[in-house]
Amino acid sequence: MNPKPHIALIGECMIELQHRADGSLHQSFGGDTLNAAVYLRRELGDNGSVDYVTALGDDSFSDAMCKHWAQEGLGLSRVQRLPGRLPGLYCIQTDAKGERKFLYWRNEAAVRECFTTLAAEPILAALPNYDMVYLSGITLAVLGEVGRERLLQALIETRRRGGKVAFDNNYRPRLWADVEAARLAYRSVLDEVDIALLTEDDERALFGYADSEQVFAAYPGIEEVVLKRGADACLIRCRGERFAVPALKVEKVVDTTAAGDSFSAAYLAGRLKGGSPQEAALAGHRLASRVIQLPGALIPR
């Protein structure tokens, strides 16, 4: 792979409201693939470049998002700005143990037209030129059926040209009409994945797999499968070898938002920089352990 790889992450960034204990709301921005893009850019440093692929409105919140992304060093050439549209919005409520509950307002979000506009044509044509394309289960949900099919063709072409496809399963039942629709969409994409970053609980909820062995058995054709298990050791199967890498213990968990996203970002950065799966997983655990000790999805640099 290119020693300084060019990576595209596809998905949705939303307006984030953090519900504080005193009843106030703190406004920022977040979304699973955006979180991963920011952390990947930070972890890579000068060892690669990261573009974010999405659609926003022409409003002041969308302006602020783009300004923030530019400050983080993300490439914005694949961001569409759709007149009259708005980004989605979500609110995070956390309990005393740091576990979170999400409330969403996203049905009319601009990202739903990300790959259905005329402006999407050159973006879809450009995706196969990246060294790696990253997406998530939430990406699949918000794009809709037409957008998913067009993206799938781009992923097939990416791999044909020698690029890698990385996928984080991030299953959110409320985003799908039913579980069968989600399964169909996931399976079509998983056939075109090189690195699968899977949360064990999400695999259980979506496909009913009872344990890690069933998860690994379900994906014999994927070269590298990383199974994230929260505070337990992550399990990795890479080119026929198996590894277990213990998580780092944290004394006080404040907010688990973006724990999985940050792990995935640091893991991929480690692999892209030439590290072993074990080294990459340790880097993922280190970053996630810092993220969960602060509120919100994106911690200060």
C-alpha positions in Angstrom: 0.0 0.0 0.0 1.0 3.6 -0.5 3.4 4.7 2.3 1.2 7.7 2.8 -2.2 6.3 2.1 -5.2 8.4 1.0 -8.3 7.4 2.9 -12.0 8.3 2.4 -14.5 7.9 5.2 -18.2 7.9 4.2 -21.1 8.8 6.5 -23.0 11.4 8.4 -22.0 14.1 10.8 -24.8 15.6 13.0 -25.3 18.4 15.4 -24.6 16.9 18.8 -26.3 18.1 22.0 -24.8 16.9 25.3 -27.4 16.9 28.1 -25.5 18.0 31.2 -26.4 17.1 34.8 -27.5 20.6 35.5 -30.1 20.5 32.7 -28.0 22.6 30.3 -27.2 21.5 26.7 -23.7 21.7 25.2 -23.6 21.8 21.4 -20.9 20.2 19.3 -20.8 17.9 16.3 -20.5 14.1 15.9 -21.3 11.0 14.1 -19.6 7.6 14.0 -17.6 7.9 10.8 -16.8 11.6 11.4 -15.5 10.6 14.8 -13.4 7.9 13.2 -12.2 10.3 10.5 -11.0 12.9 13.1 -9.2 10.3 15.2 -7.7 8.6 12.2 -6.3 12.0 11.0 -4.9 12.7 14.4 -3.3 9.2 14.7 -1.9 9.2 11.2 -0.2 12.6 11.5 2.0 13.1 8.4 1.6 9.4 7.4 -1.4 9.9 5.2 -4.4 12.0 4.3 -8.1 11.7 5.2 -11.1 12.9 3.3 -14.7 12.9 4.6 -17.5 12.1 2.2 -20.9 13.3 3.1 -23.7 15.8 2.2 -24.7 18.9 4.3 -27.0 21.8 3.9 -26.2 25.5 3.2 -26.9 26.6 6.8 -24.7 28.0 9.5 -24.4 24.7 11.3 -23.1 23.1 8.1 -20.6 26.0 7.7 -19.4 25.5 11.3 -18.9 21.7 10.7 -16.8 22.3 7.6 -14.7 24.9 9.4 -14.1 22.4 12.3 -13.2 19.6 9.9 -10.7 21.8 8.1 -9.1 22.7 11.4 -8.7 19.0 12.1 -7.0 18.5 8.8 -9.8 16.6 7.0 -10.1 17.0 3.2 -13.4 18.6 2.2 -13.4 18.1 -1.5 -16.0 15.3 -1.3 -18.5 17.2 0.9 -21.6 18.2 -1.0 -23.6 21.3 0.1 -27.3 20.9 -0.8 -29.3 24.1 -0.9 -32.2 24.3 1.6 -31.2 21.1 3.4 -30.0 20.7 7.0 -27.8 18.2 8.9 -29.3 15.7 11.4 -29.3 16.3 15.1 -28.9 14.1 18.1 -28.9 14.5 21.9 -26.8 12.4 24.3 -28.0 11.6 27.8 -25.6 9.7 30.0 -26.2 7.9 33.3 -24.0 7.7 36.4 -22.0 4.8 34.9 -21.2 6.7 31.7 -23.6 4.7 29.6 -25.5 6.8 27.0 -28.9 7.1 25.5 -29.4 8.8 22.1 -32.3 10.8 20.9 -32.3 11.5 17.1 -33.8 14.0 14.6 -32.4 12.9 11.2 -35.1 11.8 8.8 -34.7 14.9 6.6 -30.9 15.1 6.9 -29.0 16.1 3.7 -26.9 13.0 3.8 -29.8 10.9 2.6 -29.2 12.4 -0.8 -25.4 11.9 -0.7 -25.2 9.5 -3.6 -28.4 10.3 -5.5 -27.5 13.8 -6.8 -25.8 14.8 -10.0 -23.0 16.2 -7.9 -22.4 12.7 -6.5 -21.2 11.3 -9.9 -17.6 12.6 -9.7 -17.4 11.6 -6.0 -18.5 8.0 -6.7 -16.0 7.9 -9.6 -13.2 9.1 -7.4 -13.7 6.6 -4.5 -11.9 3.7 -6.3 -8.8 5.8 -6.5 -8.4 5.9 -2.7 -6.1 3.4 -0.9 -8.8 2.7 1.7 -12.5 3.4 1.9 -14.2 3.2 5.3 -17.9 3.1 6.1 -20.2 1.8 8.8 -23.5 0.2 9.3 -24.9 3.6 10.1 -23.6 4.8 6.7 -25.6 2.0 5.0 -28.8 3.0 6.9 -28.7 6.7 6.2 -27.9 6.4 2.5 -31.1 4.5 1.6 -31.4 1.7 -0.9 -30.4 3.6 -4.0 -27.4 5.3 -2.3 -26.3 1.9 -0.9 -26.4 0.2 -4.3 -24.3 3.0 -5.9 -21.8 2.9 -3.1 -21.5 -0.9 -3.3 -20.5 -0.6 -7.0 -17.8 1.9 -6.0 -16.5 -0.4 -3.3 -16.3 -3.3 -5.8 -14.3 -1.1 -8.1 -12.1 0.1 -5.3 -11.0 -3.4 -4.5 -10.6 -4.3 -8.2 -8.0 -1.4 -8.4 -6.2 -2.7 -5.3 -7.7 -0.5 -2.6 -9.0 -1.8 0.7 -12.5 -1.5 2.2 -12.9 -1.2 6.0 -16.3 -1.6 7.6 -17.5 -1.0 11.2 -20.7 -2.8 11.9 -22.4 -0.1 14.1 -25.9 -1.5 14.0 -28.7 0.8 15.1 -32.1 -1.0 14.8 -34.1 2.2 14.8 -32.5 3.3 11.5 -33.9 0.3 9.7 -37.5 -0.7 8.6 -36.8 -4.2 10.0 -34.0 -6.5 10.8 -34.2 -8.4 7.5 -33.6 -5.2 5.5 -30.6 -4.5 7.7 -29.2 -8.1 7.2 -29.6 -7.9 3.5 -27.7 -4.6 3.3 -25.0 -5.7 5.6 -24.4 -9.0 3.8 -24.1 -7.3 0.4 -21.3 -5.0 1.8 -19.6 -7.6 3.9 -18.9 -9.5 0.7 -16.6 -6.6 -0.4 -14.8 -6.0 2.9 -11.1 -6.5 3.7 -11.0 -5.3 7.3 -14.1 -5.8 9.4 -14.3 -4.0 12.7 -17.1 -5.6 14.5 -18.7 -4.9 17.9 -19.8 -8.3 19.4 -23.0 -7.0 20.9 -24.1 -5.6 17.5 -23.4 -8.9 15.7 -25.5 -10.6 18.4 -28.3 -8.1 17.9 -28.3 -8.1 14.1 -27.5 -11.8 13.3 -28.1 -13.6 16.5 -24.6 -14.9 16.8 -24.1 -16.5 20.3 -20.4 -15.9 20.7 -17.1 -14.8 19.1 -16.6 -18.2 17.4 -19.9 -17.9 15.5 -18.9 -14.4 14.4 -15.5 -15.5 13.1 -17.1 -18.5 11.4 -19.6 -16.2 9.6 -16.9 -14.3 7.7 -14.5 -16.9 6.3 -13.7 -14.6 3.2 -12.7 -11.5 5.2 -8.9 -11.2 5.5 -8.9 -9.3 8.8 -11.7 -9.4 11.4 -11.4 -7.4 14.6 -14.0 -8.2 17.3 -14.5 -5.3 19.8 -15.9 -6.4 23.1 -16.0 -3.3 25.3 -13.9 -3.7 28.5 -13.0 -7.3 27.5 -10.0 -8.2 25.3 -10.6 -7.6 21.6 -10.2 -10.7 19.4 -8.5 -10.6 16.0 -8.3 -13.0 13.1 -5.8 -11.9 10.5 -4.7 -14.1 7.6 -5.5 -17.3 9.5 -3.8 -16.3 12.8 -5.7 -15.4 16.0 -4.9 -12.9 18.6 -6.4 -11.6 21.9 -5.4 -8.1 23.1 -6.6 -7.1 26.6 -8.3 -3.7 27.0 -6.9 -1.1 29.3 -8.6 -0.6 32.7 -10.1 2.8 33.4 -10.8 3.9 36.9 -13.7 6.2 36.1 -15.8 6.1 32.9 -17.4 9.4 32.1 -18.9 8.9 28.6 -18.6 5.9 26.3 -19.6 7.8 23.2 -17.1 7.2 20.3 -15.2 4.5 22.2 -15.6 2.1 19.3 -15.0 4.7 16.7 -11.8 5.8 18.3 -10.6 2.2 18.7 -11.3 1.6 15.0 -9.5 4.7 14.0 -6.4 4.0 16.0 -6.4 0.4 14.9 -6.5 1.3 11.2 -3.8 4.0 11.7 -1.6 1.4 13.3 -2.0 -1.0 10.5 -1.6 1.6 7.8 1.7 2.7 9.4 2.9 -0.9 9.3 2.1 -2.1 12.8 1.1 -5.7 13.6 -2.5 -6.4 14.5 -1.5 -6.7 18.2 0.3 -3.3 18.1 -2.7 -1.7 16.3 -5.2 -3.1 18.8 -3.1 -1.8 21.7 -3.1 1.6 20.1 -6.9 1.3 19.7 -7.3 0.5 23.4 -5.1 3.4 24.4 -7.1 5.9 22.5 -10.5 4.5 23.5 -9.4 4.5 27.2 -8.7 8.3 26.9 -11.9 9.1 25.0 -14.2 7.4 27.6 -12.8 9.6 30.4 -14.1 12.8 28.9 -17.6 13.9 27.8 -18.6 13.9 24.2 -17.5 12.1 21.0 -14.4 14.2 20.2 -12.0 14.9 22.9 -9.5 17.8 22.7 -6.2 17.2 21.0 
